[in-house]
Amino acid sequence: MKLALPMRESESGFVSATEVEERVIGLMESEEGKMIRERTVGMKIAAKVASSEGRSSRVALSKLVESWKDK
């Protein structure tokens, strides 16, 4: 999906507030951030379509529920 933002951890395994701030600013202002936002909107639309009546996610969920009822 390529929506993740890499973060540098400290030796203790935590991410500093400065690191988070830099990534958020980068997400809002950079060309890469613009592309990530566009992909996010695309994923939102795809998820909405997939969960519509009769579409793949709805059908898969219905099959799962039916399999539970059969047990």
CHARMM-style PDB file with segment names, atoms N, HN, CA, C and O in Angstrom:
ATOM      1  N   MET     1       0.818  -1.196   0.000  1.00  0.00      PROA
ATOM      2  CA  MET     1       0.000   0.000   0.000  1.00  0.00      PROA
ATOM      3  C   MET     1       0.858   1.255   0.000  1.00  0.00      PROA
ATOM      4  O   MET     1       0.434   2.303  -0.488  1.00  0.00      PROA
ATOM      5  N   LYS     2       2.045   1.153   0.537  1.00  0.00      PROA
ATOM      6  HN  LYS     2       2.389   0.302   0.933  1.00  0.00      PROA
ATOM      7  CA  LYS     2       2.990   2.267   0.567  1.00  0.00      PROA
ATOM      8  C   LYS     2       2.403   3.513   1.237  1.00  0.00      PROA
ATOM      9  O   LYS     2       2.461   4.616   0.694  1.00  0.00      PROA
ATOM     10  N   LEU     3       1.839   3.308   2.427  1.00  0.00      PROA
ATOM     11  HN  LEU     3       1.792   2.412   2.868  1.00  0.00      PROA
ATOM     12  CA  LEU     3       1.280   4.418   3.185  1.00  0.00      PROA
ATOM     13  C   LEU     3       2.059   4.698   4.460  1.00  0.00      PROA
ATOM     14  O   LEU     3       1.771   5.674   5.152  1.00  0.00      PROA
ATOM     15  N   ALA     4       3.027   3.873   4.782  1.00  0.00      PROA
ATOM     16  HN  ALA     4       3.261   3.080   4.220  1.00  0.00      PROA
ATOM     17  CA  ALA     4       3.772   4.009   6.031  1.00  0.00      PROA
ATOM     18  C   ALA     4       4.832   5.094   5.930  1.00  0.00      PROA
ATOM     19  O   ALA     4       5.390   5.344   4.862  1.00  0.00      PROA
ATOM     20  N   LEU     5       5.095   5.730   7.055  1.00  0.00      PROA
ATOM     21  HN  LEU     5       4.642   5.527   7.923  1.00  0.00      PROA
ATOM     22  CA  LEU     5       6.173   6.706   7.152  1.00  0.00      PROA
ATOM     23  C   LEU     5       7.259   6.120   8.037  1.00  0.00      PROA
ATOM     24  O   LEU     5       6.992   5.775   9.189  1.00  0.00      PROA
ATOM     25  N   PRO     6       8.468   6.000   7.531  1.00  0.00      PROA
ATOM     26  CA  PRO     6       9.538   5.457   8.371  1.00  0.00      PROA
ATOM     27  C   PRO     6       9.887   6.427   9.500  1.00  0.00      PROA
ATOM     28  O   PRO     6       9.925   7.641   9.297  1.00  0.00      PROA
ATOM     29  N   MET     7      10.135   5.888  10.671  1.00  0.00      PROA
ATOM     30  HN  MET     7      10.104   4.902  10.836  1.00  0.00      PROA
ATOM     31  CA  MET     7      10.510   6.697  11.834  1.00  0.00      PROA
ATOM     32  C   MET     7      11.805   6.148  12.408  1.00  0.00      PROA
ATOM     33  O   MET     7      11.998   4.934  12.478  1.00  0.00      PROA
ATOM     34  N   ARG     8      12.687   7.043  12.816  1.00  0.00      PROA
ATOM     35  HN  ARG     8      12.531   8.029  12.759  1.00  0.00      PROA
ATOM     36  CA  ARG     8      13.937   6.627  13.467  1.00  0.00      PROA
ATOM     37  C   ARG     8      13.676   6.482  14.967  1.00  0.00      PROA
ATOM     38  O   ARG     8      13.194   7.404  15.625  1.00  0.00      PROA
ATOM     39  N   GLU     9      14.003   5.316  15.479  1.00  0.00      PROA
ATOM     40  HN  GLU     9      14.394   4.567  14.945  1.00  0.00      PROA
ATOM     41  CA  GLU     9      13.852   5.057  16.910  1.00  0.00      PROA
ATOM     42  C   GLU     9      15.137   5.413  17.634  1.00  0.00      PROA
ATOM     43  O   GLU     9      16.226   5.351  17.064  1.00  0.00      PROA
ATOM     44  N   SER    10      14.995   5.785  18.897  1.00  0.00      PROA
ATOM     45  HN  SER    10      14.110   5.835  19.360  1.00  0.00      PROA
ATOM     46  CA  SER    10      16.176   5.981  19.732  1.00  0.00      PROA
ATOM     47  C   SER    10      16.681   4.609  20.171  1.00  0.00      PROA
ATOM     48  O   SER    10      16.053   3.592  19.877  1.00  0.00      PROA
ATOM     49  N   GLU    11      17.793   4.579  20.861  1.00  0.00      PROA
ATOM     50  HN  GLU    11      18.303   5.405  21.101  1.00  0.00      PROA
ATOM     51  CA  GLU    11      18.331   3.304  21.345  1.00  0.00      PROA
ATOM     52  C   GLU    11      17.367   2.610  22.293  1.00  0.00      PROA
ATOM     53  O   GLU    11      17.384   1.385  22.412  1.00  0.00      PROA
ATOM     54  N   SER    12      16.525   3.386  22.969  1.00  0.00      PROA
ATOM     55  HN  SER    12      16.511   4.382  22.873  1.00  0.00      PROA
ATOM     56  CA  SER    12      15.561   2.808  23.906  1.00  0.00      PROA
ATOM     57  C   SER    12      14.318   2.268  23.201  1.00  0.00      PROA
ATOM     58  O   SER    12      13.446   1.679  23.840  1.00  0.00      PROA
ATOM     59  N   GLY    13      14.234   2.471  21.872  1.00  0.00      PROA
ATOM     60  HN  GLY    13      14.942   2.949  21.352  1.00  0.00      PROA
ATOM     61  CA  GLY    13      13.105   1.948  21.112  1.00  0.00      PROA
ATOM     62  C   GLY    13      11.956   2.919  20.953  1.00  0.00      PROA
ATOM     63  O   GLY    13      10.921   2.568  20.385  1.00  0.00      PROA
ATOM     64  N   PHE    14      12.122   4.135  21.445  1.00  0.00      PROA
ATOM     65  HN  PHE    14      12.962   4.420  21.906  1.00  0.00      PROA
ATOM     66  CA  PHE    14      11.065   5.136  21.338  1.00  0.00      PROA
ATOM     67  C   PHE    14      11.344   6.094  20.188  1.00  0.00      PROA
ATOM     68  O   PHE    14      12.486   6.239  19.751  1.00  0.00      PROA
ATOM     69  N   VAL    15      10.302   6.737  19.709  1.00  0.00      PROA
ATOM     70  HN  VAL    15       9.375   6.619  20.064  1.00  0.00      PROA
ATOM     71  CA  VAL    15      10.419   7.758  18.671  1.00  0.00      PROA
ATOM     72  C   VAL    15      10.246   9.109  19.354  1.00  0.00      PROA
ATOM     73  O   VAL    15       9.297   9.315  20.111  1.00  0.00      PROA
ATOM     74  N   SER    16      11.165  10.023  19.084  1.00  0.00      PROA
ATOM     75  HN  SER    16      11.936   9.856  18.469  1.00  0.00      PROA
ATOM     76  CA  SER    16      11.121  11.328  19.748  1.00  0.00      PROA
ATOM     77  C   SER    16      10.022  12.211  19.170  1.00  0.00      PROA
ATOM     78  O   SER    16       9.574  12.008  18.041  1.00  0.00      PROA
ATOM     79  N   ALA    17       9.599  13.183  19.951  1.00  0.00      PROA
ATOM     80  HN  ALA    17       9.962  13.348  20.868  1.00  0.00      PROA
ATOM     81  CA  ALA    17       8.603  14.155  19.494  1.00  0.00      PROA
ATOM     82  C   ALA    17       9.124  14.922  18.286  1.00  0.00      PROA
ATOM     83  O   ALA    17       8.359  15.248  17.379  1.00  0.00      PROA
ATOM     84  N   THR    18      10.414  15.208  18.272  1.00  0.00      PROA
ATOM     85  HN  THR    18      11.035  14.943  19.009  1.00  0.00      PROA
ATOM     86  CA  THR    18      11.019  15.916  17.143  1.00  0.00      PROA
ATOM     87  C   THR    18      10.904  15.088  15.869  1.00  0.00      PROA
ATOM     88  O   THR    18      10.591  15.622  14.805  1.00  0.00      PROA
ATOM     89  N   GLU    19      11.156  13.793  15.975  1.00  0.00      PROA
ATOM     90  HN  GLU    19      11.410  13.359  16.839  1.00  0.00      PROA
ATOM     91  CA  GLU    19      11.043  12.900  14.817  1.00  0.00      PROA
ATOM     92  C   GLU    19       9.611  12.883  14.290  1.00  0.00      PROA
ATOM     93  O   GLU    19       9.390  12.967  13.082  1.00  0.00      PROA
ATOM     94  N   VAL    20       8.641  12.774  15.194  1.00  0.00      PROA
ATOM     95  HN  VAL    20       8.820  12.706  16.175  1.00  0.00      PROA
ATOM     96  CA  VAL    20       7.234  12.773  14.786  1.00  0.00      PROA
ATOM     97  C   VAL    20       6.889  14.099  14.111  1.00  0.00      PROA
ATOM     98  O   VAL    20       6.224  14.121  13.075  1.00  0.00      PROA
ATOM     99  N   GLU    21       7.343  15.197  14.704  1.00  0.00      PROA
ATOM    100  HN  GLU    21       7.883  15.178  15.545  1.00  0.00      PROA
ATOM    101  CA  GLU    21       7.083  16.521  14.132  1.00  0.00      PROA
ATOM    102  C   GLU    21       7.644  16.625  12.712  1.00  0.00      PROA
ATOM    103  O   GLU    21       6.962  17.106  11.807  1.00  0.00      PROA
ATOM    104  N   GLU    22       8.880  16.176  12.521  1.00  0.00      PROA
ATOM    105  HN  GLU    22       9.433  15.785  13.256  1.00  0.00      PROA
ATOM    106  CA  GLU    22       9.505  16.232  11.195  1.00  0.00      PROA
ATOM    107  C   GLU    22       8.719  15.410  10.176  1.00  0.00      PROA
ATOM    108  O   GLU    22       8.537  15.846   9.040  1.00  0.00      PROA
ATOM    109  N   ARG    23       8.257  14.234  10.570  1.00  0.00      PROA
ATOM    110  HN  ARG    23       8.406  13.880  11.494  1.00  0.00      PROA
ATOM    111  CA  ARG    23       7.501  13.372   9.653  1.00  0.00      PROA
ATOM    112  C   ARG    23       6.142  13.980   9.311  1.00  0.00      PROA
ATOM    113  O   ARG    23       5.707  13.909   8.162  1.00  0.00      PROA
ATOM    114  N   VAL    24       5.474  14.573  10.291  1.00  0.00      PROA
ATOM    115  HN  VAL    24       5.828  14.631  11.225  1.00  0.00      PROA
ATOM    116  CA  VAL    24       4.172  15.197  10.031  1.00  0.00      PROA
ATOM    117  C   VAL    24       4.337  16.391   9.097  1.00  0.00      PROA
ATOM    118  O   VAL    24       3.561  16.556   8.155  1.00  0.00      PROA
ATOM    119  N   ILE    25       5.339  17.219   9.353  1.00  0.00      PROA
ATOM    120  HN  ILE    25       5.969  17.085  10.118  1.00  0.00      PROA
ATOM    121  CA  ILE    25       5.597  18.363   8.475  1.00  0.00      PROA
ATOM    122  C   ILE    25       5.927  17.873   7.068  1.00  0.00      PROA
ATOM    123  O   ILE    25       5.435  18.423   6.083  1.00  0.00      PROA
ATOM    124  N   GLY    26       6.756  16.844   6.976  1.00  0.00      PROA
ATOM    125  HN  GLY    26       7.156  16.397   7.776  1.00  0.00      PROA
ATOM    126  CA  GLY    26       7.089  16.275   5.675  1.00  0.00      PROA
ATOM    127  C   GLY    26       5.862  15.739   4.953  1.00  0.00      PROA
ATOM    128  O   GLY    26       5.721  15.905   3.742  1.00  0.00      PROA
ATOM    129  N   LEU    27       4.980  15.096   5.703  1.00  0.00      PROA
ATOM    130  HN  LEU    27       5.095  14.961   6.687  1.00  0.00      PROA
ATOM    131  CA  LEU    27       3.756  14.556   5.123  1.00  0.00      PROA
ATOM    132  C   LEU    27       2.873  15.675   4.576  1.00  0.00      PROA
ATOM    133  O   LEU    27       2.240  15.519   3.532  1.00  0.00      PROA
ATOM    134  N   MET    28       2.835  16.780   5.272  1.00  0.00      PROA
ATOM    135  HN  MET    28       3.349  16.907   6.120  1.00  0.00      PROA
ATOM    136  CA  MET    28       1.966  17.881   4.866  1.00  0.00      PROA
ATOM    137  C   MET    28       2.562  18.738   3.751  1.00  0.00      PROA
ATOM    138  O   MET    28       1.816  19.335   2.974  1.00  0.00      PROA
ATOM    139  N   GLU    29       3.882  18.811   3.657  1.00  0.00      PROA
ATOM    140  HN  GLU    29       4.489  18.326   4.288  1.00  0.00      PROA
ATOM    141  CA  GLU    29       4.499  19.773   2.748  1.00  0.00      PROA
ATOM    142  C   GLU    29       5.250  19.173   1.559  1.00  0.00      PROA
ATOM    143  O   GLU    29       5.484  19.874   0.575  1.00  0.00      PROA
ATOM    144  N   SER    30       5.630  17.914   1.622  1.00  0.00      PROA
ATOM    145  HN  SER    30       5.440  17.344   2.422  1.00  0.00      PROA
ATOM    146  CA  SER    30       6.486  17.355   0.570  1.00  0.00      PROA
ATOM    147  C   SER    30       5.672  16.746  -0.571  1.00  0.00      PROA
ATOM    148  O   SER    30       4.475  16.491  -0.440  1.00  0.00      PROA
ATOM    149  N   GLU    31       6.346  16.526  -1.675  1.00  0.00      PROA
ATOM    150  HN  GLU    31       7.319  16.734  -1.781  1.00  0.00      PROA
ATOM    151  CA  GLU    31       5.731  15.848  -2.822  1.00  0.00      PROA
ATOM    152  C   GLU    31       5.390  14.404  -2.448  1.00  0.00      PROA
ATOM    153  O   GLU    31       4.347  13.884  -2.843  1.00  0.00      PROA
ATOM    154  N   GLU    32       6.282  13.758  -1.681  1.00  0.00      PROA
ATOM    155  HN  GLU    32       7.129  14.180  -1.359  1.00  0.00      PROA
ATOM    156  CA  GLU    32       6.003  12.394  -1.214  1.00  0.00      PROA
ATOM    157  C   GLU    32       4.741  12.380  -0.351  1.00  0.00      PROA
ATOM    158  O   GLU    32       3.917  11.473  -0.463  1.00  0.00      PROA
ATOM    159  N   GLY    33       4.596  13.386   0.507  1.00  0.00      PROA
ATOM    160  HN  GLY    33       5.266  14.123   0.598  1.00  0.00      PROA
ATOM    161  CA  GLY    33       3.401  13.492   1.340  1.00  0.00      PROA
ATOM    162  C   GLY    33       2.141  13.634   0.507  1.00  0.00      PROA
ATOM    163  O   GLY    33       1.105  13.050   0.823  1.00  0.00      PROA
ATOM    164  N   LYS    34       2.237  14.416  -0.561  1.00  0.00      PROA
ATOM    165  HN  LYS    34       3.078  14.891  -0.819  1.00  0.00      PROA
ATOM    166  CA  LYS    34       1.090  14.590  -1.460  1.00  0.00      PROA
ATOM    167  C   LYS    34       0.705  13.254  -2.088  1.00  0.00      PROA
ATOM    168  O   LYS    34      -0.477  12.926  -2.183  1.00  0.00      PROA
ATOM    169  N   MET    35       1.708  12.481  -2.518  1.00  0.00      PROA
ATOM    170  HN  MET    35       2.669  12.747  -2.442  1.00  0.00      PROA
ATOM    171  CA  MET    35       1.434  11.178  -3.120  1.00  0.00      PROA
ATOM    172  C   MET    35       0.818  10.219  -2.103  1.00  0.00      PROA
ATOM    173  O   MET    35      -0.078   9.447  -2.446  1.00  0.00      PROA
ATOM    174  N   ILE    36       1.289  10.260  -0.860  1.00  0.00      PROA
ATOM    175  HN  ILE    36       2.016  10.887  -0.582  1.00  0.00      PROA
ATOM    176  CA  ILE    36       0.730   9.403   0.193  1.00  0.00      PROA
ATOM    177  C   ILE    36      -0.722   9.781   0.452  1.00  0.00      PROA
ATOM    178  O   ILE    36      -1.576   8.906   0.599  1.00  0.00      PROA
ATOM    179  N   ARG    37      -1.007  11.083   0.509  1.00  0.00      PROA
ATOM    180  HN  ARG    37      -0.313  11.793   0.390  1.00  0.00      PROA
ATOM    181  CA  ARG    37      -2.392  11.520   0.730  1.00  0.00      PROA
ATOM    182  C   ARG    37      -3.295  11.070  -0.418  1.00  0.00      PROA
ATOM    183  O   ARG    37      -4.428  10.646  -0.186  1.00  0.00      PROA
ATOM    184  N   GLU    38      -2.801  11.159  -1.653  1.00  0.00      PROA
ATOM    185  HN  GLU    38      -1.881  11.504  -1.842  1.00  0.00      PROA
ATOM    186  CA  GLU    38      -3.587  10.715  -2.807  1.00  0.00      PROA
ATOM    187  C   GLU    38      -3.847   9.212  -2.746  1.00  0.00      PROA
ATOM    188  O   GLU    38      -4.956   8.768  -3.043  1.00  0.00      PROA
ATOM    189  N   ARG    39      -2.838   8.421  -2.363  1.00  0.00      PROA
ATOM    190  HN  ARG    39      -1.937   8.782  -2.121  1.00  0.00      PROA
ATOM    191  CA  ARG    39      -3.025   6.971  -2.226  1.00  0.00      PROA
ATOM    192  C   ARG    39      -4.032   6.663  -1.119  1.00  0.00      PROA
ATOM    193  O   ARG    39      -4.834   5.737  -1.241  1.00  0.00      PROA
ATOM    194  N   THR    40      -3.985   7.443  -0.043  1.00  0.00      PROA
ATOM    195  HN  THR    40      -3.333   8.195   0.056  1.00  0.00      PROA
ATOM    196  CA  THR    40      -4.908   7.235   1.069  1.00  0.00      PROA
ATOM    197  C   THR    40      -6.347   7.446   0.612  1.00  0.00      PROA
ATOM    198  O   THR    40      -7.230   6.657   0.949  1.00  0.00      PROA
ATOM    199  N   VAL    41      -6.583   8.499  -0.145  1.00  0.00      PROA
ATOM    200  HN  VAL    41      -5.866   9.140  -0.419  1.00  0.00      PROA
ATOM    201  CA  VAL    41      -7.929   8.757  -0.670  1.00  0.00      PROA
ATOM    202  C   VAL    41      -8.358   7.612  -1.585  1.00  0.00      PROA
ATOM    203  O   VAL    41      -9.504   7.167  -1.527  1.00  0.00      PROA
ATOM    204  N   GLY    42      -7.448   7.137  -2.422  1.00  0.00      PROA
ATOM    205  HN  GLY    42      -6.516   7.498  -2.468  1.00  0.00      PROA
ATOM    206  CA  GLY    42      -7.757   6.008  -3.298  1.00  0.00      PROA
ATOM    207  C   GLY    42      -8.121   4.759  -2.516  1.00  0.00      PROA
ATOM    208  O   GLY    42      -9.054   4.044  -2.884  1.00  0.00      PROA
ATOM    209  N   MET    43      -7.391   4.490  -1.437  1.00  0.00      PROA
ATOM    210  HN  MET    43      -6.634   5.071  -1.138  1.00  0.00      PROA
ATOM    211  CA  MET    43      -7.685   3.324  -0.603  1.00  0.00      PROA
ATOM    212  C   MET    43      -9.038   3.479   0.084  1.00  0.00      PROA
ATOM    213  O   MET    43      -9.776   2.504   0.228  1.00  0.00      PROA
ATOM    214  N   LYS    44      -9.365   4.691   0.504  1.00  0.00      PROA
ATOM    215  HN  LYS    44      -8.766   5.483   0.387  1.00  0.00      PROA
ATOM    216  CA  LYS    44     -10.658   4.955   1.143  1.00  0.00      PROA
ATOM    217  C   LYS    44     -11.794   4.637   0.174  1.00  0.00      PROA
ATOM    218  O   LYS    44     -12.772   3.987   0.544  1.00  0.00      PROA
ATOM    219  N   ILE    45     -11.657   5.096  -1.056  1.00  0.00      PROA
ATOM    220  HN  ILE    45     -10.862   5.624  -1.356  1.00  0.00      PROA
ATOM    221  CA  ILE    45     -12.685   4.845  -2.066  1.00  0.00      PROA
ATOM    222  C   ILE    45     -12.797   3.349  -2.352  1.00  0.00      PROA
ATOM    223  O   ILE    45     -13.902   2.814  -2.430  1.00  0.00      PROA
ATOM    224  N   ALA    46     -11.659   2.674  -2.507  1.00  0.00      PROA
ATOM    225  HN  ALA    46     -10.761   3.109  -2.444  1.00  0.00      PROA
ATOM    226  CA  ALA    46     -11.664   1.235  -2.784  1.00  0.00      PROA
ATOM    227  C   ALA    46     -12.309   0.454  -1.641  1.00  0.00      PROA
ATOM    228  O   ALA    46     -13.052  -0.498  -1.883  1.00  0.00      PROA
ATOM    229  N   ALA    47     -12.032   0.848  -0.407  1.00  0.00      PROA
ATOM    230  HN  ALA    47     -11.428   1.621  -0.211  1.00  0.00      PROA
ATOM    231  CA  ALA    47     -12.621   0.168   0.751  1.00  0.00      PROA
ATOM    232  C   ALA    47     -14.129   0.373   0.789  1.00  0.00      PROA
ATOM    233  O   ALA    47     -14.881  -0.546   1.117  1.00  0.00      PROA
ATOM    234  N   LYS    48     -14.565   1.576   0.453  1.00  0.00      PROA
ATOM    235  HN  LYS    48     -13.955   2.322   0.186  1.00  0.00      PROA
ATOM    236  CA  LYS    48     -16.003   1.862   0.445  1.00  0.00      PROA
ATOM    237  C   LYS    48     -16.706   1.016  -0.614  1.00  0.00      PROA
ATOM    238  O   LYS    48     -17.778   0.467  -0.362  1.00  0.00      PROA
ATOM    239  N   VAL    49     -16.106   0.911  -1.791  1.00  0.00      PROA
ATOM    240  HN  VAL    49     -15.234   1.357  -1.996  1.00  0.00      PROA
ATOM    241  CA  VAL    49     -16.686   0.097  -2.863  1.00  0.00      PROA
ATOM    242  C   VAL    49     -16.721  -1.371  -2.445  1.00  0.00      PROA
ATOM    243  O   VAL    49     -17.737  -2.042  -2.624  1.00  0.00      PROA
ATOM    244  N   ALA    50     -15.623  -1.872  -1.893  1.00  0.00      PROA
ATOM    245  HN  ALA    50     -14.797  -1.327  -1.747  1.00  0.00      PROA
ATOM    246  CA  ALA    50     -15.538  -3.287  -1.517  1.00  0.00      PROA
ATOM    247  C   ALA    50     -16.534  -3.659  -0.432  1.00  0.00      PROA
ATOM    248  O   ALA    50     -16.970  -4.808  -0.355  1.00  0.00      PROA
ATOM    249  N   SER    51     -16.901  -2.692   0.411  1.00  0.00      PROA
ATOM    250  HN  SER    51     -16.547  -1.758   0.348  1.00  0.00      PROA
ATOM    251  CA  SER    51     -17.828  -2.998   1.503  1.00  0.00      PROA
ATOM    252  C   SER    51     -19.283  -2.708   1.138  1.00  0.00      PROA
ATOM    253  O   SER    51     -20.169  -2.857   1.979  1.00  0.00      PROA
ATOM    254  N   SER    52     -19.538  -2.298  -0.102  1.00  0.00      PROA
ATOM    255  HN  SER    52     -18.818  -2.177  -0.785  1.00  0.00      PROA
ATOM    256  CA  SER    52     -20.906  -2.054  -0.562  1.00  0.00      PROA
ATOM    257  C   SER    52     -21.657  -3.375  -0.701  1.00  0.00      PROA
ATOM    258  O   SER    52     -21.044  -4.436  -0.820  1.00  0.00      PROA
ATOM    259  N   GLU    53     -22.975  -3.303  -0.685  1.00  0.00      PROA
ATOM    260  HN  GLU    53     -23.473  -2.442  -0.588  1.00  0.00      PROA
ATOM    261  CA  GLU    53     -23.828  -4.484  -0.823  1.00  0.00      PROA
ATOM    262  C   GLU    53     -23.457  -5.279  -2.073  1.00  0.00      PROA
ATOM    263  O   GLU    53     -23.411  -4.731  -3.174  1.00  0.00      PROA
ATOM    264  N   GLY    54     -23.194  -6.570  -1.895  1.00  0.00      PROA
ATOM    265  HN  GLY    54     -23.232  -7.015  -1.000  1.00  0.00      PROA
ATOM    266  CA  GLY    54     -22.882  -7.452  -3.013  1.00  0.00      PROA
ATOM    267  C   GLY    54     -21.435  -7.408  -3.482  1.00  0.00      PROA
ATOM    268  O   GLY    54     -21.076  -8.119  -4.421  1.00  0.00      PROA
ATOM    269  N   ARG    55     -20.603  -6.598  -2.859  1.00  0.00      PROA
ATOM    270  HN  ARG    55     -20.895  -6.020  -2.097  1.00  0.00      PROA
ATOM    271  CA  ARG    55     -19.204  -6.481  -3.281  1.00  0.00      PROA
ATOM    272  C   ARG    55     -18.333  -7.418  -2.455  1.00  0.00      PROA
ATOM    273  O   ARG    55     -18.821  -8.062  -1.526  1.00  0.00      PROA
ATOM    274  N   SER    56     -17.049  -7.499  -2.785  1.00  0.00      PROA
ATOM    275  HN  SER    56     -16.652  -6.976  -3.539  1.00  0.00      PROA
ATOM    276  CA  SER    56     -16.152  -8.537  -2.269  1.00  0.00      PROA
ATOM    277  C   SER    56     -16.087  -8.628  -0.745  1.00  0.00      PROA
ATOM    278  O   SER    56     -16.205  -9.725  -0.198  1.00  0.00      PROA
ATOM    279  N   SER    57     -15.905  -7.523  -0.056  1.00  0.00      PROA
ATOM    280  HN  SER    57     -15.809  -6.633  -0.501  1.00  0.00      PROA
ATOM    281  CA  SER    57     -15.776  -7.581   1.406  1.00  0.00      PROA
ATOM    282  C   SER    57     -17.085  -7.992   2.063  1.00  0.00      PROA
ATOM    283  O   SER    57     -17.087  -8.768   3.018  1.00  0.00      PROA
ATOM    284  N   ARG    58     -18.182  -7.481   1.563  1.00  0.00      PROA
ATOM    285  HN  ARG    58     -18.181  -6.850   0.787  1.00  0.00      PROA
ATOM    286  CA  ARG    58     -19.492  -7.813   2.127  1.00  0.00      PROA
ATOM    287  C   ARG    58     -19.794  -9.292   1.908  1.00  0.00      PROA
ATOM    288  O   ARG    58     -20.291  -9.965   2.811  1.00  0.00      PROA
ATOM    289  N   VAL    59     -19.497  -9.800   0.716  1.00  0.00      PROA
ATOM    290  HN  VAL    59     -19.094  -9.254  -0.018  1.00  0.00      PROA
ATOM    291  CA  VAL    59     -19.732 -11.215   0.404  1.00  0.00      PROA
ATOM    292  C   VAL    59     -18.848 -12.098   1.287  1.00  0.00      PROA
ATOM    293  O   VAL    59     -19.319 -13.092   1.839  1.00  0.00      PROA
ATOM    294  N   ALA    60     -17.579 -11.740   1.420  1.00  0.00      PROA
ATOM    295  HN  ALA    60     -17.197 -10.932   0.971  1.00  0.00      PROA
ATOM    296  CA  ALA    60     -16.656 -12.530   2.241  1.00  0.00      PROA
ATOM    297  C   ALA    60     -17.109 -12.552   3.697  1.00  0.00      PROA
ATOM    298  O   ALA    60     -17.051 -13.598   4.345  1.00  0.00      PROA
ATOM    299  N   LEU    61     -17.556 -11.420   4.215  1.00  0.00      PROA
ATOM    300  HN  LEU    61     -17.604 -10.571   3.688  1.00  0.00      PROA
ATOM    301  CA  LEU    61     -18.029 -11.360   5.596  1.00  0.00      PROA
ATOM    302  C   LEU    61     -19.289 -12.207   5.767  1.00  0.00      PROA
ATOM    303  O   LEU    61     -19.432 -12.910   6.767  1.00  0.00      PROA
ATOM    304  N   SER    62     -20.187 -12.146   4.811  1.00  0.00      PROA
ATOM    305  HN  SER    62     -20.070 -11.576   3.998  1.00  0.00      PROA
ATOM    306  CA  SER    62     -21.408 -12.957   4.874  1.00  0.00      PROA
ATOM    307  C   SER    62     -21.083 -14.445   4.883  1.00  0.00      PROA
ATOM    308  O   SER    62     -21.690 -15.210   5.633  1.00  0.00      PROA
ATOM    309  N   LYS    63     -20.127 -14.859   4.052  1.00  0.00      PROA
ATOM    310  HN  LYS    63     -19.634 -14.237   3.443  1.00  0.00      PROA
ATOM    311  CA  LYS    63     -19.714 -16.265   4.024  1.00  0.00      PROA
ATOM    312  C   LYS    63     -19.117 -16.688   5.361  1.00  0.00      PROA
ATOM    313  O   LYS    63     -19.370 -17.796   5.832  1.00  0.00      PROA
ATOM    314  N   LEU    64     -18.331 -15.815   5.970  1.00  0.00      PROA
ATOM    315  HN  LEU    64     -18.125 -14.914   5.588  1.00  0.00      PROA
ATOM    316  CA  LEU    64     -17.737 -16.117   7.268  1.00  0.00      PROA
ATOM    317  C   LEU    64     -18.821 -16.303   8.322  1.00  0.00      PROA
ATOM    318  O   LEU    64     -18.781 -17.261   9.095  1.00  0.00      PROA
ATOM    319  N   VAL    65     -19.783 -15.398   8.356  1.00  0.00      PROA
ATOM    320  HN  VAL    65     -19.816 -14.620   7.728  1.00  0.00      PROA
ATOM    321  CA  VAL    65     -20.877 -15.491   9.326  1.00  0.00      PROA
ATOM    322  C   VAL    65     -21.664 -16.779   9.106  1.00  0.00      PROA
ATOM    323  O   VAL    65     -22.010 -17.465  10.068  1.00  0.00      PROA
ATOM    324  N   GLU    66     -21.947 -17.109   7.864  1.00  0.00      PROA
ATOM    325  HN  GLU    66     -21.667 -16.552   7.082  1.00  0.00      PROA
ATOM    326  CA  GLU    66     -22.680 -18.341   7.567  1.00  0.00      PROA
ATOM    327  C   GLU    66     -21.901 -19.574   8.018  1.00  0.00      PROA
ATOM    328  O   GLU    66     -22.493 -20.536   8.507  1.00  0.00      PROA
ATOM    329  N   SER    67     -20.579 -19.553   7.857  1.00  0.00      PROA
ATOM    330  HN  SER    67     -20.098 -18.771   7.460  1.00  0.00      PROA
ATOM    331  CA  SER    67     -19.773 -20.701   8.290  1.00  0.00      PROA
ATOM    332  C   SER    67     -19.827 -20.866   9.803  1.00  0.00      PROA
ATOM    333  O   SER    67     -19.762 -21.987  10.308  1.00  0.00      PROA
ATOM    334  N   TRP    68     -19.947 -19.758  10.529  1.00  0.00      PROA
ATOM    335  HN  TRP    68     -20.000 -18.847  10.118  1.00  0.00      PROA
ATOM    336  CA  TRP    68     -20.067 -19.842  11.986  1.00  0.00      PROA
ATOM    337  C   TRP    68     -21.428 -20.416  12.376  1.00  0.00      PROA
ATOM    338  O   TRP    68     -21.536 -21.174  13.340  1.00  0.00      PROA
ATOM    339  N   LYS    69     -22.451 -20.056  11.630  1.00  0.00      PROA
ATOM    340  HN  LYS    69     -22.363 -19.441  10.847  1.00  0.00      PROA
ATOM    341  CA  LYS    69     -23.800 -20.547  11.928  1.00  0.00      PROA
ATOM    342  C   LYS    69     -23.892 -22.054  11.713  1.00  0.00      PROA
ATOM    343  O   LYS    69     -24.638 -22.739  12.413  1.00  0.00      PROA
ATOM    344  N   ASP    70     -23.136 -22.571  10.746  1.00  0.00      PROA
ATOM    345  HN  ASP    70     -22.530 -22.015  10.177  1.00  0.00      PROA
ATOM    346  CA  ASP    70     -23.169 -23.998  10.421  1.00  0.00      PROA
ATOM    347  C   ASP    70     -22.518 -24.861  11.495  1.00  0.00      PROA
ATOM    348  O   ASP    70     -22.732 -26.073  11.514  1.00  0.00      PROA
ATOM    349  N   LYS    71     -21.742 -24.279  12.373  1.00  0.00      PROA
ATOM    350  HN  LYS    71     -21.569 -23.294  12.357  1.00  0.00      PROA
ATOM    351  CA  LYS    71     -21.023 -25.071  13.387  1.00  0.00      PROA
ATOM    352  C   LYS    71     -21.854 -25.346  14.595  1.00  0.00      PROA
ATOM    353  OT1 LYS    71     -21.389 -25.998  15.530  1.00  0.00      PROA
TER     354      LYS     71
END
